Amino acid sequence: MSRLNHLSFLVEPLNSGEATALSVIPLIDFTPLTRLTEEFEREKGFDVVGGYAGIVPSHYRFGPLNCHYLADSNAVDLEGDWEVHGRYLLSCKCGEVGCWPLTAIITKSGETVTWDRFYQPHRPDRDYAGFGPFEFDFEQYEDVVNRVAERFYI
């Protein structure tokens, strides 16, 4: 079995110049997904590199945040094609998820959860092969997802 990744979240103010909204940035092995994505895109020579922030629950109707991150939930992506392009993991640095998102397919299999098939909808020809997959222990994943969700929904 391969080494499992560790998931945590950084909740911080989004610096968009407007009223302070909180963003949720996944940390994979204690490194922000925003940084991992930017480094990968730079190495691949993509035309636009980075520009991501965490998702902002107050700007988008994710439903309960834990349902958003749990693959076996019945949460619905408002664009209707989450099964094809995945769940939003990052938004644009402006805080708008539709402006410049990063998505991934979230799959639960046995005792693990995997994030893979990363996708940038505004650059559909980009190849994110080699980015991830990130695989997490389900118990640790569920615990951290539920804890971050509690910060936004009671």
Rosetta constraint file for C-alpha pairs under 8 A:
AtomPair CA 4 CA 134 HARMONIC 7.68 0.50
AtomPair CA 4 CA 135 HARMONIC 5.42 0.50
AtomPair CA 4 CA 136 HARMONIC 5.30 0.50
AtomPair CA 4 CA 137 HARMONIC 6.55 0.50
AtomPair CA 5 CA 28 HARMONIC 6.52 0.50
AtomPair CA 5 CA 29 HARMONIC 5.87 0.50
AtomPair CA 5 CA 134 HARMONIC 6.20 0.50
AtomPair CA 5 CA 135 HARMONIC 5.52 0.50
AtomPair CA 5 CA 136 HARMONIC 5.14 0.50
AtomPair CA 5 CA 137 HARMONIC 7.68 0.50
AtomPair CA 6 CA 27 HARMONIC 7.96 0.50
AtomPair CA 6 CA 28 HARMONIC 5.75 0.50
AtomPair CA 6 CA 29 HARMONIC 4.80 0.50
AtomPair CA 6 CA 30 HARMONIC 7.37 0.50
AtomPair CA 6 CA 136 HARMONIC 6.18 0.50
AtomPair CA 6 CA 137 HARMONIC 7.84 0.50
AtomPair CA 6 CA 140 HARMONIC 7.89 0.50
AtomPair CA 6 CA 141 HARMONIC 7.95 0.50
AtomPair CA 7 CA 26 HARMONIC 6.93 0.50
AtomPair CA 7 CA 27 HARMONIC 5.76 0.50
AtomPair CA 7 CA 28 HARMONIC 5.07 0.50
AtomPair CA 7 CA 29 HARMONIC 6.33 0.50
AtomPair CA 7 CA 30 HARMONIC 7.45 0.50
AtomPair CA 7 CA 136 HARMONIC 6.92 0.50
AtomPair CA 7 CA 140 HARMONIC 7.67 0.50
AtomPair CA 7 CA 141 HARMONIC 6.28 0.50
AtomPair CA 7 CA 144 HARMONIC 7.25 0.50
AtomPair CA 8 CA 26 HARMONIC 6.03 0.50
AtomPair CA 8 CA 27 HARMONIC 5.04 0.50
AtomPair CA 8 CA 28 HARMONIC 6.72 0.50
AtomPair CA 8 CA 29 HARMONIC 7.84 0.50
AtomPair CA 8 CA 30 HARMONIC 6.97 0.50
AtomPair CA 8 CA 144 HARMONIC 6.15 0.50
AtomPair CA 8 CA 145 HARMONIC 7.97 0.50
AtomPair CA 9 CA 24 HARMONIC 6.40 0.50
AtomPair CA 9 CA 25 HARMONIC 5.52 0.50
AtomPair CA 9 CA 26 HARMONIC 4.56 0.50
AtomPair CA 9 CA 27 HARMONIC 5.30 0.50
AtomPair CA 9 CA 144 HARMONIC 7.63 0.50
AtomPair CA 9 CA 148 HARMONIC 7.09 0.50
AtomPair CA 10 CA 23 HARMONIC 8.00 0.50
AtomPair CA 10 CA 24 HARMONIC 5.83 0.50
AtomPair CA 10 CA 25 HARMONIC 5.11 0.50
AtomPair CA 10 CA 26 HARMONIC 6.42 0.50
AtomPair CA 10 CA 27 HARMONIC 6.77 0.50
AtomPair CA 10 CA 32 HARMONIC 7.84 0.50
AtomPair CA 11 CA 22 HARMONIC 6.33 0.50
AtomPair CA 11 CA 23 HARMONIC 5.59 0.50
AtomPair CA 11 CA 24 HARMONIC 4.73 0.50
AtomPair CA 11 CA 25 HARMONIC 6.42 0.50
AtomPair CA 12 CA 22 HARMONIC 5.36 0.50
AtomPair CA 12 CA 23 HARMONIC 5.50 0.50
AtomPair CA 12 CA 24 HARMONIC 6.84 0.50
AtomPair CA 13 CA 20 HARMONIC 5.96 0.50
AtomPair CA 13 CA 21 HARMONIC 5.56 0.50
AtomPair CA 13 CA 22 HARMONIC 4.40 0.50
AtomPair CA 13 CA 23 HARMONIC 5.94 0.50
AtomPair CA 14 CA 20 HARMONIC 6.41 0.50
AtomPair CA 14 CA 21 HARMONIC 5.58 0.50
AtomPair CA 14 CA 22 HARMONIC 5.63 0.50
AtomPair CA 14 CA 23 HARMONIC 5.65 0.50
AtomPair CA 14 CA 53 HARMONIC 7.68 0.50
AtomPair CA 14 CA 56 HARMONIC 7.96 0.50
AtomPair CA 14 CA 93 HARMONIC 7.73 0.50
AtomPair CA 14 CA 94 HARMONIC 7.88 0.50
AtomPair CA 14 CA 95 HARMONIC 6.96 0.50
AtomPair CA 15 CA 20 HARMONIC 7.25 0.50
AtomPair CA 15 CA 94 HARMONIC 7.85 0.50
AtomPair CA 16 CA 20 HARMONIC 7.82 0.50
AtomPair CA 16 CA 93 HARMONIC 7.41 0.50
AtomPair CA 16 CA 94 HARMONIC 5.52 0.50
AtomPair CA 16 CA 95 HARMONIC 7.15 0.50
AtomPair CA 21 CA 56 HARMONIC 6.96 0.50
AtomPair CA 21 CA 58 HARMONIC 6.97 0.50
AtomPair CA 22 CA 56 HARMONIC 5.97 0.50
AtomPair CA 22 CA 57 HARMONIC 7.54 0.50
AtomPair CA 22 CA 58 HARMONIC 7.67 0.50
AtomPair CA 23 CA 53 HARMONIC 7.22 0.50
AtomPair CA 23 CA 54 HARMONIC 4.87 0.50
AtomPair CA 23 CA 55 HARMONIC 5.30 0.50
AtomPair CA 23 CA 56 HARMONIC 4.45 0.50
AtomPair CA 23 CA 57 HARMONIC 7.12 0.50
AtomPair CA 23 CA 95 HARMONIC 7.75 0.50
AtomPair CA 24 CA 54 HARMONIC 4.61 0.50
AtomPair CA 24 CA 55 HARMONIC 5.29 0.50
AtomPair CA 24 CA 56 HARMONIC 6.32 0.50
AtomPair CA 24 CA 57 HARMONIC 7.84 0.50
AtomPair CA 25 CA 32 HARMONIC 6.46 0.50
AtomPair CA 25 CA 33 HARMONIC 6.74 0.50
AtomPair CA 25 CA 34 HARMONIC 7.35 0.50
AtomPair CA 25 CA 53 HARMONIC 6.93 0.50
AtomPair CA 25 CA 54 HARMONIC 4.17 0.50
AtomPair CA 25 CA 55 HARMONIC 6.78 0.50
AtomPair CA 25 CA 89 HARMONIC 7.86 0.50
AtomPair CA 25 CA 90 HARMONIC 7.14 0.50
AtomPair CA 26 CA 32 HARMONIC 5.96 0.50
AtomPair CA 26 CA 33 HARMONIC 5.59 0.50
AtomPair CA 26 CA 54 HARMONIC 7.33 0.50
AtomPair CA 26 CA 89 HARMONIC 7.45 0.50
AtomPair CA 27 CA 31 HARMONIC 4.94 0.50
AtomPair CA 27 CA 32 HARMONIC 4.33 0.50
AtomPair CA 27 CA 33 HARMONIC 5.63 0.50
AtomPair CA 28 CA 32 HARMONIC 6.36 0.50
AtomPair CA 28 CA 33 HARMONIC 6.39 0.50
AtomPair CA 28 CA 134 HARMONIC 7.93 0.50
AtomPair CA 31 CA 35 HARMONIC 7.08 0.50
AtomPair CA 31 CA 36 HARMONIC 7.09 0.50
AtomPair CA 32 CA 36 HARMONIC 6.48 0.50
AtomPair CA 33 CA 37 HARMONIC 5.94 0.50
AtomPair CA 33 CA 90 HARMONIC 7.97 0.50
AtomPair CA 34 CA 38 HARMONIC 6.18 0.50
AtomPair CA 34 CA 50 HARMONIC 7.15 0.50
AtomPair CA 34 CA 52 HARMONIC 5.85 0.50
AtomPair CA 34 CA 53 HARMONIC 6.36 0.50
AtomPair CA 34 CA 54 HARMONIC 7.52 0.50
AtomPair CA 34 CA 90 HARMONIC 7.35 0.50
AtomPair CA 35 CA 39 HARMONIC 6.11 0.50
AtomPair CA 35 CA 50 HARMONIC 7.85 0.50
AtomPair CA 36 CA 40 HARMONIC 6.21 0.50
AtomPair CA 37 CA 41 HARMONIC 6.09 0.50
AtomPair CA 37 CA 50 HARMONIC 6.71 0.50
AtomPair CA 37 CA 131 HARMONIC 7.98 0.50
AtomPair CA 38 CA 42 HARMONIC 6.07 0.50
AtomPair CA 38 CA 49 HARMONIC 5.74 0.50
AtomPair CA 38 CA 50 HARMONIC 4.41 0.50
AtomPair CA 38 CA 51 HARMONIC 7.90 0.50
AtomPair CA 39 CA 43 HARMONIC 6.18 0.50
AtomPair CA 40 CA 44 HARMONIC 6.24 0.50
AtomPair CA 40 CA 131 HARMONIC 7.00 0.50
AtomPair CA 41 CA 45 HARMONIC 6.20 0.50
AtomPair CA 41 CA 46 HARMONIC 5.49 0.50
AtomPair CA 41 CA 48 HARMONIC 7.97 0.50
AtomPair CA 41 CA 49 HARMONIC 5.57 0.50
AtomPair CA 41 CA 50 HARMONIC 7.10 0.50
AtomPair CA 42 CA 46 HARMONIC 6.25 0.50
AtomPair CA 42 CA 49 HARMONIC 5.90 0.50
AtomPair CA 46 CA 126 HARMONIC 7.79 0.50
AtomPair CA 51 CA 92 HARMONIC 5.99 0.50
AtomPair CA 51 CA 93 HARMONIC 5.54 0.50
AtomPair CA 51 CA 100 HARMONIC 7.50 0.50
AtomPair CA 52 CA 90 HARMONIC 6.14 0.50
AtomPair CA 52 CA 91 HARMONIC 5.59 0.50
AtomPair CA 52 CA 92 HARMONIC 4.55 0.50
AtomPair CA 52 CA 93 HARMONIC 4.78 0.50
AtomPair CA 52 CA 100 HARMONIC 7.01 0.50
AtomPair CA 52 CA 101 HARMONIC 7.16 0.50
AtomPair CA 52 CA 102 HARMONIC 7.91 0.50
AtomPair CA 53 CA 90 HARMONIC 5.74 0.50
AtomPair CA 53 CA 91 HARMONIC 5.25 0.50
AtomPair CA 53 CA 92 HARMONIC 5.46 0.50
AtomPair CA 53 CA 93 HARMONIC 4.48 0.50
AtomPair CA 53 CA 94 HARMONIC 7.61 0.50
AtomPair CA 53 CA 95 HARMONIC 6.76 0.50
AtomPair CA 54 CA 89 HARMONIC 7.17 0.50
AtomPair CA 54 CA 90 HARMONIC 4.82 0.50
AtomPair CA 54 CA 91 HARMONIC 5.63 0.50
AtomPair CA 54 CA 92 HARMONIC 7.80 0.50
AtomPair CA 54 CA 93 HARMONIC 7.72 0.50
AtomPair CA 54 CA 95 HARMONIC 7.57 0.50
AtomPair CA 55 CA 88 HARMONIC 7.52 0.50
AtomPair CA 55 CA 89 HARMONIC 6.62 0.50
AtomPair CA 55 CA 90 HARMONIC 5.24 0.50
AtomPair CA 55 CA 91 HARMONIC 5.09 0.50
AtomPair CA 55 CA 95 HARMONIC 6.80 0.50
AtomPair CA 55 CA 96 HARMONIC 7.98 0.50
AtomPair CA 55 CA 97 HARMONIC 6.64 0.50
AtomPair CA 56 CA 60 HARMONIC 6.62 0.50
AtomPair CA 56 CA 91 HARMONIC 7.65 0.50
AtomPair CA 56 CA 95 HARMONIC 6.08 0.50
AtomPair CA 56 CA 96 HARMONIC 7.69 0.50
AtomPair CA 56 CA 97 HARMONIC 7.83 0.50
AtomPair CA 57 CA 61 HARMONIC 6.72 0.50
AtomPair CA 57 CA 62 HARMONIC 6.60 0.50
AtomPair CA 57 CA 65 HARMONIC 7.70 0.50
AtomPair CA 57 CA 152 HARMONIC 7.46 0.50
AtomPair CA 59 CA 95 HARMONIC 7.20 0.50
AtomPair CA 59 CA 96 HARMONIC 6.84 0.50
AtomPair CA 60 CA 96 HARMONIC 7.86 0.50
AtomPair CA 60 CA 97 HARMONIC 7.33 0.50
AtomPair CA 62 CA 68 HARMONIC 6.21 0.50
AtomPair CA 62 CA 75 HARMONIC 7.78 0.50
AtomPair CA 62 CA 77 HARMONIC 7.40 0.50
AtomPair CA 63 CA 67 HARMONIC 7.06 0.50
AtomPair CA 63 CA 68 HARMONIC 6.95 0.50
AtomPair CA 63 CA 75 HARMONIC 6.91 0.50
AtomPair CA 64 CA 68 HARMONIC 6.59 0.50
AtomPair CA 64 CA 149 HARMONIC 6.67 0.50
AtomPair CA 64 CA 153 HARMONIC 6.62 0.50
AtomPair CA 65 CA 69 HARMONIC 6.56 0.50
AtomPair CA 65 CA 145 HARMONIC 7.57 0.50
AtomPair CA 65 CA 146 HARMONIC 7.89 0.50
AtomPair CA 65 CA 148 HARMONIC 7.66 0.50
AtomPair CA 65 CA 149 HARMONIC 4.92 0.50
AtomPair CA 65 CA 152 HARMONIC 7.64 0.50
AtomPair CA 65 CA 153 HARMONIC 7.87 0.50
AtomPair CA 66 CA 70 HARMONIC 6.16 0.50
AtomPair CA 66 CA 142 HARMONIC 7.92 0.50
AtomPair CA 66 CA 145 HARMONIC 5.37 0.50
AtomPair CA 66 CA 146 HARMONIC 5.42 0.50
AtomPair CA 66 CA 148 HARMONIC 7.73 0.50
AtomPair CA 66 CA 149 HARMONIC 5.40 0.50
AtomPair CA 67 CA 71 HARMONIC 7.73 0.50
AtomPair CA 67 CA 73 HARMONIC 5.41 0.50
AtomPair CA 67 CA 74 HARMONIC 7.30 0.50
AtomPair CA 67 CA 75 HARMONIC 5.79 0.50
AtomPair CA 68 CA 73 HARMONIC 7.41 0.50
AtomPair CA 68 CA 75 HARMONIC 6.07 0.50
AtomPair CA 68 CA 87 HARMONIC 7.25 0.50
AtomPair CA 69 CA 87 HARMONIC 7.57 0.50
AtomPair CA 69 CA 106 HARMONIC 7.41 0.50
AtomPair CA 69 CA 145 HARMONIC 6.97 0.50
AtomPair CA 70 CA 106 HARMONIC 7.31 0.50
AtomPair CA 70 CA 108 HARMONIC 7.86 0.50
AtomPair CA 70 CA 142 HARMONIC 7.68 0.50
AtomPair CA 71 CA 106 HARMONIC 5.27 0.50
AtomPair CA 71 CA 107 HARMONIC 5.37 0.50
AtomPair CA 71 CA 108 HARMONIC 5.95 0.50
AtomPair CA 71 CA 113 HARMONIC 7.97 0.50
AtomPair CA 72 CA 107 HARMONIC 7.77 0.50
AtomPair CA 72 CA 108 HARMONIC 6.92 0.50
AtomPair CA 76 CA 80 HARMONIC 7.04 0.50
AtomPair CA 76 CA 82 HARMONIC 7.71 0.50
AtomPair CA 77 CA 81 HARMONIC 6.98 0.50
AtomPair CA 77 CA 82 HARMONIC 5.72 0.50
AtomPair CA 77 CA 87 HARMONIC 7.28 0.50
AtomPair CA 81 CA 85 HARMONIC 6.32 0.50
AtomPair CA 81 CA 86 HARMONIC 7.52 0.50
AtomPair CA 82 CA 86 HARMONIC 4.35 0.50
AtomPair CA 82 CA 87 HARMONIC 5.76 0.50
AtomPair CA 82 CA 105 HARMONIC 7.94 0.50
AtomPair CA 83 CA 105 HARMONIC 7.35 0.50
AtomPair CA 84 CA 105 HARMONIC 7.98 0.50
AtomPair CA 85 CA 103 HARMONIC 6.43 0.50
AtomPair CA 85 CA 104 HARMONIC 6.55 0.50
AtomPair CA 85 CA 105 HARMONIC 6.69 0.50
AtomPair CA 85 CA 117 HARMONIC 7.99 0.50
AtomPair CA 85 CA 118 HARMONIC 7.93 0.50
AtomPair CA 85 CA 119 HARMONIC 6.54 0.50
AtomPair CA 85 CA 121 HARMONIC 7.97 0.50
AtomPair CA 86 CA 103 HARMONIC 5.35 0.50
AtomPair CA 86 CA 104 HARMONIC 4.57 0.50
AtomPair CA 86 CA 105 HARMONIC 4.19 0.50
AtomPair CA 86 CA 106 HARMONIC 6.80 0.50
AtomPair CA 86 CA 118 HARMONIC 7.89 0.50
AtomPair CA 86 CA 119 HARMONIC 7.94 0.50
AtomPair CA 87 CA 103 HARMONIC 5.17 0.50
AtomPair CA 87 CA 104 HARMONIC 5.56 0.50
AtomPair CA 87 CA 105 HARMONIC 6.23 0.50
AtomPair CA 87 CA 106 HARMONIC 7.07 0.50
AtomPair CA 88 CA 97 HARMONIC 7.46 0.50
AtomPair CA 88 CA 101 HARMONIC 6.56 0.50
AtomPair CA 88 CA 102 HARMONIC 5.98 0.50
AtomPair CA 88 CA 103 HARMONIC 4.44 0.50
AtomPair CA 88 CA 104 HARMONIC 6.84 0.50
AtomPair CA 89 CA 101 HARMONIC 7.47 0.50
AtomPair CA 89 CA 102 HARMONIC 5.83 0.50
AtomPair CA 89 CA 103 HARMONIC 5.43 0.50
AtomPair CA 89 CA 104 HARMONIC 6.95 0.50
AtomPair CA 90 CA 97 HARMONIC 7.16 0.50
AtomPair CA 90 CA 101 HARMONIC 5.41 0.50
AtomPair CA 90 CA 102 HARMONIC 5.07 0.50
AtomPair CA 90 CA 103 HARMONIC 7.01 0.50
AtomPair CA 91 CA 95 HARMONIC 5.93 0.50
AtomPair CA 91 CA 96 HARMONIC 5.95 0.50
AtomPair CA 91 CA 97 HARMONIC 4.19 0.50
AtomPair CA 91 CA 98 HARMONIC 7.17 0.50
AtomPair CA 91 CA 99 HARMONIC 7.25 0.50
AtomPair CA 91 CA 100 HARMONIC 5.82 0.50
AtomPair CA 91 CA 101 HARMONIC 4.35 0.50
AtomPair CA 91 CA 102 HARMONIC 6.55 0.50
AtomPair CA 92 CA 96 HARMONIC 5.63 0.50
AtomPair CA 92 CA 97 HARMONIC 5.89 0.50
AtomPair CA 92 CA 98 HARMONIC 7.63 0.50
AtomPair CA 92 CA 99 HARMONIC 5.75 0.50
AtomPair CA 92 CA 100 HARMONIC 4.47 0.50
AtomPair CA 92 CA 101 HARMONIC 5.76 0.50
AtomPair CA 93 CA 100 HARMONIC 7.99 0.50
AtomPair CA 96 CA 100 HARMONIC 7.45 0.50
AtomPair CA 97 CA 101 HARMONIC 5.37 0.50
AtomPair CA 100 CA 120 HARMONIC 7.53 0.50
AtomPair CA 100 CA 121 HARMONIC 7.85 0.50
AtomPair CA 100 CA 122 HARMONIC 6.96 0.50
AtomPair CA 101 CA 120 HARMONIC 6.27 0.50
AtomPair CA 101 CA 121 HARMONIC 7.14 0.50
AtomPair CA 102 CA 118 HARMONIC 6.89 0.50
AtomPair CA 102 CA 119 HARMONIC 5.83 0.50
AtomPair CA 102 CA 120 HARMONIC 5.11 0.50
AtomPair CA 102 CA 121 HARMONIC 7.51 0.50
AtomPair CA 103 CA 118 HARMONIC 5.52 0.50
AtomPair CA 103 CA 119 HARMONIC 5.18 0.50
AtomPair CA 103 CA 120 HARMONIC 6.56 0.50
AtomPair CA 104 CA 115 HARMONIC 5.94 0.50
AtomPair CA 104 CA 116 HARMONIC 5.50 0.50
AtomPair CA 104 CA 117 HARMONIC 5.42 0.50
AtomPair CA 104 CA 118 HARMONIC 4.28 0.50
AtomPair CA 104 CA 119 HARMONIC 6.15 0.50
AtomPair CA 105 CA 114 HARMONIC 7.84 0.50
AtomPair CA 105 CA 115 HARMONIC 5.66 0.50
AtomPair CA 105 CA 116 HARMONIC 5.44 0.50
AtomPair CA 105 CA 117 HARMONIC 5.80 0.50
AtomPair CA 105 CA 118 HARMONIC 6.96 0.50
AtomPair CA 106 CA 113 HARMONIC 6.84 0.50
AtomPair CA 106 CA 114 HARMONIC 5.66 0.50
AtomPair CA 106 CA 115 HARMONIC 4.82 0.50
AtomPair CA 106 CA 116 HARMONIC 6.86 0.50
AtomPair CA 107 CA 113 HARMONIC 5.51 0.50
AtomPair CA 107 CA 114 HARMONIC 5.19 0.50
AtomPair CA 107 CA 115 HARMONIC 6.70 0.50
AtomPair CA 108 CA 112 HARMONIC 5.83 0.50
AtomPair CA 108 CA 113 HARMONIC 4.35 0.50
AtomPair CA 108 CA 114 HARMONIC 6.44 0.50
AtomPair CA 108 CA 138 HARMONIC 7.72 0.50
AtomPair CA 109 CA 113 HARMONIC 6.25 0.50
AtomPair CA 109 CA 114 HARMONIC 7.92 0.50
AtomPair CA 111 CA 137 HARMONIC 6.14 0.50
AtomPair CA 111 CA 138 HARMONIC 5.15 0.50
AtomPair CA 111 CA 139 HARMONIC 7.44 0.50
AtomPair CA 112 CA 135 HARMONIC 6.55 0.50
AtomPair CA 112 CA 136 HARMONIC 5.43 0.50
AtomPair CA 112 CA 137 HARMONIC 4.68 0.50
AtomPair CA 112 CA 138 HARMONIC 4.62 0.50
AtomPair CA 113 CA 135 HARMONIC 5.69 0.50
AtomPair CA 113 CA 136 HARMONIC 5.16 0.50
AtomPair CA 113 CA 137 HARMONIC 6.46 0.50
AtomPair CA 113 CA 138 HARMONIC 5.65 0.50
AtomPair CA 113 CA 141 HARMONIC 7.49 0.50
AtomPair CA 114 CA 133 HARMONIC 6.61 0.50
AtomPair CA 114 CA 134 HARMONIC 5.59 0.50
AtomPair CA 114 CA 135 HARMONIC 4.36 0.50
AtomPair CA 114 CA 136 HARMONIC 6.28 0.50
AtomPair CA 115 CA 132 HARMONIC 7.19 0.50
AtomPair CA 115 CA 133 HARMONIC 5.63 0.50
AtomPair CA 115 CA 134 HARMONIC 5.15 0.50
AtomPair CA 115 CA 135 HARMONIC 6.46 0.50
AtomPair CA 116 CA 131 HARMONIC 7.78 0.50
AtomPair CA 116 CA 132 HARMONIC 5.96 0.50
AtomPair CA 116 CA 133 HARMONIC 4.58 0.50
AtomPair CA 116 CA 134 HARMONIC 6.61 0.50
AtomPair CA 117 CA 128 HARMONIC 7.06 0.50
AtomPair CA 117 CA 129 HARMONIC 7.33 0.50
AtomPair CA 117 CA 133 HARMONIC 7.57 0.50
AtomPair CA 118 CA 128 HARMONIC 5.88 0.50
AtomPair CA 118 CA 129 HARMONIC 7.96 0.50
AtomPair CA 118 CA 131 HARMONIC 7.40 0.50
AtomPair CA 119 CA 124 HARMONIC 7.09 0.50
AtomPair CA 119 CA 126 HARMONIC 7.57 0.50
AtomPair CA 119 CA 128 HARMONIC 6.87 0.50
AtomPair CA 120 CA 124 HARMONIC 6.04 0.50
AtomPair CA 120 CA 126 HARMONIC 7.19 0.50
AtomPair CA 136 CA 140 HARMONIC 7.42 0.50
AtomPair CA 136 CA 141 HARMONIC 6.23 0.50
AtomPair CA 137 CA 141 HARMONIC 6.00 0.50
AtomPair CA 138 CA 142 HARMONIC 5.84 0.50
AtomPair CA 139 CA 143 HARMONIC 6.18 0.50
AtomPair CA 140 CA 144 HARMONIC 6.30 0.50
AtomPair CA 141 CA 145 HARMONIC 6.05 0.50
AtomPair CA 142 CA 146 HARMONIC 6.02 0.50
AtomPair CA 143 CA 147 HARMONIC 6.23 0.50
AtomPair CA 144 CA 148 HARMONIC 6.29 0.50
AtomPair CA 145 CA 149 HARMONIC 6.13 0.50
AtomPair CA 146 CA 150 HARMONIC 6.24 0.50
AtomPair CA 147 CA 151 HARMONIC 7.05 0.50
AtomPair CA 148 CA 152 HARMONIC 7.37 0.50
AtomPair CA 149 CA 153 HARMONIC 6.16 0.50
AtomPair CA 150 CA 154 HARMONIC 6.01 0.50
